[in-house]
Amino acid sequence: MDKDRRRHQRYPVIHEVGHPLQMNFGGKAFPGVLIDLSAGGVSLLAYTSFPLGTELSLTINLPGLETKPLNGHVVWVIPKAEMWRMGIAFTEVDHIDFRHINRMAFDFTDCEKKLSLGVSDVCVEKCSYFNMCSKPVKLKK
């Protein structure tokens, strides 16, 4: 079994449909769909292909997470029909956004581990991933 080489925990943003976002490159905005997120980068679907190494800026606006601009560069690209799946490694992230993204990833992963062990009362409203969660065990507000 290969060990995951990521330095930061990643968590899914999509369940059935991704979350739309705008990437900025050369003063122009390009639409995309956010798939997963970590403090080190994102995976997304884009309607435009960018060459490896392209510097991009994006802002994430999710339930419970609104970031300042995140700067990064394209590290991989895979064609997907009329779109491209891309990995963006962050090169500049506000320290508060970095901590918040890490906390959401930790809370998501912690919940997944507890559920896999059969723990049934894992959900708490103070969970930083709570607003994005669609698990059946989620507490009703």
C-alpha positions in Angstrom: 0.0 0.0 0.0 1.4 3.4 -1.0 1.5 6.0 1.7 -0.2 9.3 0.9 2.6 11.8 0.3 0.5 14.9 0.9 1.6 17.2 3.7 -1.9 18.5 4.4 -5.1 16.6 4.9 -7.6 16.9 2.0 -11.4 16.9 2.3 -14.1 16.7 -0.4 -16.0 19.8 -1.3 -18.4 18.0 -3.7 -20.9 15.3 -2.8 -23.0 15.2 -6.0 -22.1 18.5 -7.6 -19.0 20.6 -7.2 -18.9 24.2 -5.9 -18.3 26.8 -8.6 -15.4 29.2 -8.3 -13.6 31.8 -10.4 -9.8 31.6 -11.1 -7.9 34.6 -12.1 -5.1 34.6 -14.7 -3.7 37.5 -16.6 -6.5 39.8 -15.4 -9.2 37.5 -16.7 -11.7 35.3 -14.7 -12.2 31.7 -15.6 -14.9 29.5 -14.1 -14.2 26.1 -12.5 -15.7 23.6 -10.1 -13.9 22.9 -6.8 -13.6 19.1 -6.1 -11.5 18.9 -3.0 -9.4 21.2 -0.8 -6.4 21.1 1.5 -4.2 23.9 3.1 -1.7 23.0 0.4 -3.9 23.1 -2.7 -7.0 22.2 -4.6 -8.3 19.8 -7.1 -10.8 21.3 -9.6 -12.5 20.9 -12.9 -12.0 23.8 -15.3 -13.5 24.7 -18.6 -10.1 26.0 -19.8 -6.8 24.1 -19.7 -3.8 25.8 -18.2 -0.2 24.6 -18.9 1.8 23.1 -16.0 3.4 25.8 -13.9 0.7 28.5 -14.7 0.3 30.9 -11.8 -3.3 31.4 -10.8 -5.2 33.2 -8.1 -8.6 32.1 -6.6 -10.9 32.9 -3.8 -13.0 30.2 -2.2 -16.5 31.0 -0.9 -18.0 27.9 0.8 -20.4 27.5 3.7 -18.2 28.2 6.7 -15.2 29.2 4.6 -14.5 32.5 2.8 -10.9 33.0 1.9 -8.7 35.9 0.9 -7.1 35.3 -2.5 -5.1 32.1 -2.7 -2.2 32.1 -5.1 -0.8 28.9 -6.6 0.4 27.1 -9.7 -0.9 24.2 -11.8 0.9 21.0 -10.9 -1.1 18.5 -13.0 -3.8 18.4 -15.7 -6.0 15.5 -16.8 -8.5 15.9 -19.7 -12.1 15.1 -18.7 -14.5 15.3 -21.8 -15.1 19.0 -22.4 -13.2 20.0 -19.2 -9.9 19.5 -17.5 -9.3 18.3 -14.0 -6.4 20.2 -12.5 -4.3 20.2 -9.3 -3.2 23.6 -8.0 -0.5 23.8 -5.3 -0.8 26.9 -3.2 2.2 29.2 -3.1 0.6 31.9 -0.9 -2.2 31.5 1.6 -3.3 33.9 4.4 -2.3 32.3 7.7 -5.9 32.4 9.1 -7.2 30.8 5.9 -4.5 28.1 6.2 -5.5 27.3 9.8 -9.2 27.2 8.9 -8.7 24.9 5.9 -6.5 22.6 8.0 -9.1 22.6 10.8 -11.9 21.6 8.4 -9.8 18.8 6.9 -8.9 17.5 10.4 -12.6 17.6 11.5 -13.7 15.8 8.3 -11.0 13.1 8.7 -11.7 12.7 12.4 -15.4 12.2 11.7 -14.7 9.7 9.0 -12.4 7.7 11.3 -15.0 7.6 14.1 -17.8 6.5 11.7 -15.6 3.7 10.3 -15.1 2.5 13.9 -18.9 2.4 14.5 -19.2 5.5 16.7 -22.7 6.9 16.1 -22.7 10.2 18.0 -19.8 11.9 16.2 -21.6 15.1 15.0 -21.2 18.4 16.9 -22.2 21.9 15.7 -18.8 23.2 16.7 -17.2 21.0 13.9 -15.7 23.4 11.3 -16.9 21.1 8.5 -20.5 21.2 9.9 -21.9 23.7 7.3 -20.7 21.6 4.4 -21.5 18.2 5.8 -24.2 16.1 4.2 -23.7 12.8 6.2 -26.8 11.0 7.5 -25.5 11.3 11.1 -25.5 15.2 10.9 -27.4 16.8 13.7 -30.5 18.7 12.8 -30.3 22.4 13.6 
